[in-house]
Amino acid sequence: MIEVTNWKNVKEWRWPDFSPYEMACKGDGSLRVDETFMDTIQAVRNAVKFPMPVTSGYRSPAYNAKVSDTGEGGPHTLGLAADIAVSGPRAITLLLVAMQLGMRGFGISQKGTARFIHLDMAPNSPQSPRPALWSY
């Protein structure tokens, strides 16, 4: 686990297609990422061979409560999730590859202008069973 109060304080970063800034909380700049999640999302990126802009990575509990119906919890607050700006055929490719490589939560938003796919590796639980697929 990498956890810092400000993304600028990250000392080591081994995921070339995702920056600490991109993965940090948009609310307060803090950063928490699970290394297995990051290894997996990097493997997805390597396989799809197209850009995967992150619109939301880590979220502090307070920020998550402002922007999500999961309140102060959820996979974003654990450093286990990212929302990827993607649409069309690339969205289908991303989903297929992410499923094959071990992602377990898939949220789909493919209407309007802010199209994205949520990917996560949250653990299975009665409150949040995995694998799971939902739409926004």
HELIX and SHEET records of a PDB file:
HELIX    1   1 TRP A    7  ASN A    9  5                                   3    
HELIX    2   2 PRO A   20  MET A   23  1                                   4    
HELIX    3   3 GLU A   35  VAL A   48  1                                  14    
HELIX    4   4 PRO A   61  VAL A   67  1                                   7    
HELIX    5   5 PRO A   75  LEU A   78  5                                   4    
HELIX    6   6 PRO A   89  GLN A  100  1                                  12    
SHEET    1   A 2 ILE A   2  VAL A   4  0                                        
SHEET    2   A 2 LEU A  31  VAL A  33 -1                                        
SHEET    1   B 5 VAL A  54  SER A  56  0                                        
SHEET    2   B 5 ALA A  81  ALA A  85 -1                                        
SHEET    3   B 5 PHE A 116  ASP A 120 -1                                        
SHEET    4   B 5 GLY A 105  SER A 109 -1                                        
SHEET    5   B 5 ALA A 132  SER A 135  1                                        
END                                                                             
